[in-house]
Amino acid sequence: MKLVLHTGVHFTEEDRMMKCLLRNADDFATKGVMVPGHGKYRAILRDTLNAMVSAPPSEMARDVLVDAFLDDTEADRVILSDANFFRTPKTAVQQGMFYPAAPVRMMRMAQIFERDEVEIFMGIRNPATLLPILHSKSENPDPAYFWGGRDPRDVLWSETIGLLREAVPEVPITIWCNEDTPLIWAHIIRQMAGLPDDQKIIGGFDLLSSIMSTEGMKRFRAYLKDHPIMTEHQKRRAIAAFLDKYALEGEVEEELDMPGWTDDVVDEMTEIYDEDVAKIAAMSGVRVLMP
């Protein structure tokens, strides 16, 4: 069985993605792809991983979990989505590092499902916009706990992803940038389900419709109707063009509220983020989905 783990991260449209996956669950099931409701696995999986702090999993752990996911049905591919898989927003950043618990939790997951093919799918986000949110949610926003003496410019996704690769080198990782998600939303969903890009899905423009005006969506759909044969790349170019003209300003611009941060700091962090994504894309076993 191939087990696809959508691990968030937090504040990257993770809830909307789960809803889109569930809307397609019946169609996906006909192709051997199961999308269980999160009530079937989040609690039992969390409890199992937490129990492994003090004891290894039982020989039956994998089968018990699979039965909970699938209700005795067969599947070639199972998609599980939980932004809290690597811990909650309260502990997402500690000592100036994104999701420090991620490597150990993935090692435990790989141990349970050692006879299956496990994959990670994860959206990341510009630290300049994400860190202020996670700081506001942190269980301890004290600088010594949250930043650990690090400069915000030193908080890099490549560190966490590199540690994940070291912890579970047999687990491939697929990454995308939240800033690109409106352009590649349907592509991400299809990649999770292992489907070709010409496969029709429900809600392929769910995210786009939330950040584009009603008039813009109307014109965009009319454009697609007038151009029924388009490559995925051509569609993304069209989406970018319509967003440029019809994006809802309040939905695409973000307020940053971090004491002491200047525009220059934010700009520098954004440049570092772009460089960090290029570094991630060069890692063995990691692919980055781009427009």
TANORLIN-V736057 format. One line per field, one symbol per residue. psi: psi as a letter, one per 40 degrees, with the letter a starting at -180 (. if undefined). A space follows every 10 residues. Layout:
psi: ???
//
This chain:
psi: ihhhhhfbai fffddddddd dddeddddde eehhgiidee dddddddddd dedeiiiide ddddddddde feiiidhhhh hheedfiidd edhhffhhge eddddddddd ddfdeihhih hhhiihdddd ddddddeidg ehdddddfei ideehidddd dddddddgee hihhiihdde dddedddddd ddefiieehh ihfefdddee eiiddddddd dddddegdhi iddddddddd dddddeihde dehhhhghhe hidddddddd dddddddddd deihehihhi .
//
